[in-house]
Amino acid sequence: MAAKRSKTDEKPEAEDGAARVFPLIKEVRAFVQHKKEGDQGADCHDVDDGHWINGNPTPIAHPMSGYDLYAARRKSWGINALGSIVVEVEADDGTVGVGVSIGGEPACFIVENHLSRFVEGQDPRDVELMWDQMFRATVNYGRKGLPVQALSAVDLAIWDLLGKLRNEPVYALIGGKTKDRLPVYCTSSDPVASKRLGFVGGKVPCPYGPSAGDEGLRKNVEFFKNWREAVGPDYPLMLDCYMSLTVPYATKLGKALEPYNLKWIEECMQPDDYDGYEQLKRNLEGTGIMVTTAEHEYTRYGYRELIKRRAADILQPDITWLGGLTEAKRIVAMASAYDILVIPHGSSIYSYHLQFAFTNCPLAEYINLSPKSDQIVPYFGGLFPDEPLPKDGFVELPTKPGFGVTLKRDNLHRPYPRSEKECQANYKRNVERPIPKKAHLPF
């Protein structure tokens, strides 16, 4: 008869010499938010129509800019259609870890009805095992997008739980600190305000795409030139193009902006256009303008393609989307072998812990979600009242266990609750899974 798993198998000894019982994961829960002003959660576009991030008053180029009906406002084509997801992972002892992403109710369904079976009953230290099983089990309908966003929320919740059980910040679990404080740049509609607030650089969205023709291109150049004059010649200033351009247009725009000391041009083409990014990087050689991308890339396989082609100077993964912290660590390691910097997209606390632990993550992004981008407000809205905020252009080293924030639960709804019996069935299956008698070589 095959041996069965025990809670105390291979656990470190307690002070009295007895084997220490490490809590297992009891239940996974997935929530969405009731819509409430200021509580956009992980979905930074789920805000009022008049908010700057939706293109008011200055338009913002996006993948749908070529269609008149959807050109003016991002929300018109449903960028916020799904909304946020919040995942709780609870251990036997009542400790709860929290992770967030986007994906709304569809992501909740995936977490509750599929991913939970690979997590409930598991040792929270077995993060690699759980990640691999979740990814492999969803590969027939996943690989990128919604299923990986759902997986990311679960993975982050597990890391948060593990940090709380260990009574350590997450960065300490993945390598310790490489810096005491982290410099932060600001994405906003007003880089003058970003400079005044102490951020070490500013990034603005590109107003027009190719469908606006030569006039739009001239307006883009004038737009950037005006901001350069406003912030001064040496303040780092970047341009976010949000998958709205083509290689010829991005090349022409980049070269036109060379006299205005453009630091980097970001996410110009569709995320799967690896050839295009490789070509754009070649086209802009000698200009001093860096090519950055990968906000909408997923898992190490997509990043491997960008890295091996050297198609970007800087990679910008969103830690709440690409596969969570477990996958982000792999990507940072791959990038370091090619001397490629990793500057994650937004994601606040989930990015900060990763960046404190790795040397090739030198800078953080703060997406300013105040309506006019002139005040420092929490990135996750009302989800985490104690979310750490940048001050004078820096984020300080976290000290609280886990990711260091407290979830405000009073605005959450669980759309696909499971019975205690269903959770216990997953728990029992994983606790009692057979331990192989001997290892088999994979060849």
N, C-alpha and C positions, 0 to 999 in steps of 0.2 A: 504494500500500500504506500502511495506517495506521501512524503512528509508534508505537513501543513505549516503555513506561516503563523508565527506568533508575534504578538505585539512586542515581546522582549527579545526576539531574535537579533543577535549581534548588536545589542544596545550597550552603550557605555555604562559602567557601574556607577551607582549612586554612592554617597559618602559612607553609608553603612555597609557597603560591600554588595548589596543586592542589585540585581539588574534593573536599570532604570526603564520605566515604561514611558515611551514617547507617544504622545497622542496621535491617533490616526484621524483622517478626515471623515467626519460624520455626514455632512450634508453640503450640497452645492445649491445656491439659490440665485436666480437671475431676475433683475428688476428693470423697469423703465420709470421715467419720471412723469408725474403729472405736470403739464405745461404750467410754468409759473415764471413771471418776469425775473430775469437775473439768474435763473437756474438752468442754463443751457447745458450744464454738465460737460460731457466729453465732446459734444457737437458744437463747435464754436460758431457755426452758421445758424444755429437755431435761436436767432434773436430777432428783434423788431425789424421791419422792412427799412426803417430809416437809419439803421446802424451802418457805420462806414464799411464793415466787412461784407455787406451785401451790395455795395456799390452806390452809396449815397453820401455826399452829393457827387463824388468823382466816380465814374464808371470803372469797373474792374474787368479786364479780359479774362475769359474762361472758355472751356471747351465748347460751349453752346453759343459763343458770341456771333457766329456766322448766321444764326437764325434770328430774324428781327423780333419775333414774338418773345424770345428768351434772352435777348442781348443785354437788356438794361440791368436786371437784378438777378443775382445768383439764386435766390429762393424761388424765382418764377419757374425754374426747371427742376426744382425738387432736391436741391443739395441737402436739405434738412428733412427729407421725407421719412427717414427711419429714426433719427434721433439717437439718444444715448442708450447704453446698457451698463448696468452696475451689477457686478457679481460678488456675492459673499461666499466664502469657503469657511465652514465651521468645523473645528476639531472636537474630539471627544470631550475635552475639558472646557468647552464653551468659548475658547479663543476664536476670533473671527478675523479673516483676512479679506481685503477689499481690492477689486480691480475694476477698471472701467474701460470702455471703448465706445465705438458707435455701432449701430446695427439694429437698435430698437427691439421691437417685439420679435421679428424674425431671428435675430441673434439669441434672444431669450429662449426661443423654441429649441434652437440647436443646443444650447447649453444644458437645458433641463432634460431634453429627451434623447440626446446623443452623448455629449461630452461627459455628463455626470457619471456615466458608468465606468469611466476610466479614472475617476478621481475619488469617489466615495469608497472608503475602506483602505485607501492608500496611505502610506507614510509620507507626510508632507516634504520630507527630505528627498524623496525620489522624483525630483522635478523633471529630470531628463526622461525617465520612463514615462511619466504622464504626458509630457509634451509629445514624445514620439508616437504614443498610442493615439492621442487625439488627432495628430496630423495625418497619420496613416489611415485612420478610420474615416476621415472626411475627404480623402484625396480624390474620390470619385466625383464629388461635387464641390470640392474646395480648391486648394492650392493657393488661391489668392482671394482678396475681397472679403465678403461677409463671413464665411466660415472661419477664416484666419483671424478676423477681428473678434469673433466670439471666443476663439481659442486664446487670443491675447488677453482678454479680460480674465479668463480663468487662470492663466499662467501668472498674471500679475497678482491676483488674489492669493495664490499659493505662496508666492514670494513674500507677500505682506504677512501672511499667517506664519510662515517660517521665521521671519524676523521677530515677530512678536513672541513666538515660542522660545526663541533663542535669546530674547531680550537684547537684540542688537539691530542697528539700522541695516537696511538691505545692502548698502554699499560695502559694509564690513563683511558680509557673507560672500561677496563675489570678488574679493581681492583687496579690500581696504582702501584707504584714501590715497590719492595721488596729488591732492591739492586741498587747501583749507577753505578756499572760497572759489566760486565759479563765476567768471565774467559772463555778462548777459547782454545780448543785443535785442532790439525791439522791432517787431513787425507791426506797422501801424499806418494810418493815413497821414501822419504828421511827424516826420523825423525831427523837426525843430523841438516839438514837445518831448520826443524821445531823448534828445540831447540834454534838454533842460532837466529831465528826470534822472539823468546820470547814466543812461545806458551807453555801452561802449561802441555802439553802432546802430544804424537804423536801416530798415528795409521797407520799401513801398511797393504796392501792387501796380503792375503795368496796366494802364487804362484801356488800350485798344489792341485788337488783334488784326490779322491780315485782311479780314473782311471790311475793315474801315479804310483800306486802301492807302495811297500815299499821304493823304491828309491825316489819317490816323497815325501813321508813322511819324510825321512831323510833330503831331501833338504829343506823342510819346517822348520824343526828344526834348521838346520844350518843357514838358512836365518834369522830366528828370533834371534838366538844366536849371530850372527854377529852384528845385529842392537843393541842388548842389550849391547854388549861390546862397541859399538861406542858411545852410548848416556850415558853410565854410569849405575850403578846398581839401582838408585832410580828414574830416570826420568820415569814417567808413559808411558807405551808402550802397545798398544792394537793390536789385530789382527782381520781383517775384512775378513770373509770367503764367503760372498756374495752367500748364498743359494747353495753352491757347495758340501757340505759334507753330511755324514750320521752320525747317533748317534754313532755307534761303532768307526768310524774314528775320529770324533770330540772328543770323550772321550779319545782315544789313543793320539791324538795330544795335547789336553789340558794337560794331565798328563805328556807328554814328555816335555812340555814347562814350567811346574811348577818351575823347578830350575832357570828359567830365568825371574822370576817376571813378568809374563804376567798379566796385569791388568784385561782385559776382552777379551773374545772370542765372536765374533759378527756374528749374522745371519748365523749360520752354516747350517741349513736345510731349506727346503721349508717353506714358511710362514704359510701354513695351517697345518703343522705337530706339532700341539699343544702337542700331546703325546710325540713326540720326544724331544721338548724343556724341557718338564717336566722331562723326563728321563735324559737328559744331565745335567740338573741342579743338580739332585740327584747324578749322577755319579761323578761330580766334587766337591761335598761337601768336605770340609776339605783341598782343594788345595789353597784356597784364590783367585781362578779365578772366576770372575763374568761372568754370561751368559747374553748376551744382544741380543735384536732382535726387530722386528716390523717396520723396515724401509718400508717394503712392505705390511704392514697390513692396513686395511681400516675400518673406522667407529668404534663407541664404541662397537659394537657387537663382532668384532674380538678381540679388546683389552680386553673386559670383559672376554673372554675365557683365555687369557694369564694371566690376573690378578687373577682370581679366582683360577686358578691352581698354582699360584705363580711359573710360568714357566720361569720367567726372573727376573734378579736382576735390570735391567734397560730397560726401553722402549724407542724406538728410532723412533717415528713417523716423517714422512716428512709432514710438515704443508701444503705444496702445493699439496699433494696427498690424504691424509687420509680423507678429508672432510672439509678442511679449518680451520680457527680459531674457528669457532662456535663449531665444533666437537672436536677440540683439547682441548678446555677448559673443556669439559665433561670428556675426557680421563685423563687429569691431575688431575681432582678432584677425579675420581675413584681411580687412582693410589695412591694418597695421603692417602687414607683410609687404604692402605696396606703398607705404608712406602716404596713404590716403586718410585725410581727416574725416571724422564723423561728428556732425553737428546736428543732432536730432531736431525734427519738427515738433515744436510745442511740447505737449504731454507733461509739462510741469514736473511734479515730483518723480514720476516714473522715469523721465529722462535724467533728472538731476543725479539720482543715485548711480545710474550707469556711468555718467560723466565724471563723478567724483572718483570712480574706481579705475578709470582707464586714461592713459596719458595721451592717446590720440583723439580725445574728446575735449578740445580746449575751450569751447564756447557754447553757451546755451541760448536758445531762442525763447523770448517771451512774446506771445501774441497778445497785443493790447486789446482787450475786449470791452473797454469802456466805450460808450456810443460814439464819442468823438476822438477816441484814442489819446486822450490827454490826461488820464488818471491811471494809477496802478490798481487793478482789481484782480480777484482770483480768476485764474484760467478756467477752473472747473465750476465757476459760478457759485451756487449755494451748496454744492455737494459736500465740500470739505471746509467748514468754517475756519479751521486752523491751517489752511494751505499756506506754506511759506511763500513770501513774495520778494521779488528783487528789491534791493535797497542800494541806492547810489551805484547802480550798475553791477551789483554782485548778489549771488545767493550764497549764504553761509552753509558750512558743512552740517548736515542734519545730525541730530543726536537722539531722537526718539526711536523706539523699536519699529521694525517694519519700514513702511514708507513714511511713517511719522504723521499721518493725518487721521482725523476722526470723521466717519461718515455721518451725515445728517440724513436720517432715514424717514422723516415725516412726510416727504414728498414722493415716496417711492411706491410702486405698484408691481406685484408679481403676477404677470399675465398667465403663466403656465405652471401653477403650483403642483407639486407631486405629493402623493401620500407618504406618510412615514414608512409604510410597508414597502413602497417602491424604493425609497432611499436605502432602507435596510437590506433589500435584496442586492443592490449594488455593493453595499458595504460587506455583506457576508461573502459574496462571490470573490471579492478581491482579498479579503483577509484569509480565506481558505484556499486560495489558488495553490496548486501543487508547486513545490520547489523542485526543479530538475535534479535528478540524481547525479548527472554528470554533464559537463559542458560538451557541446558538439562544435567542431570547427566549422566555420562558414564556407568551406570549400571541400 
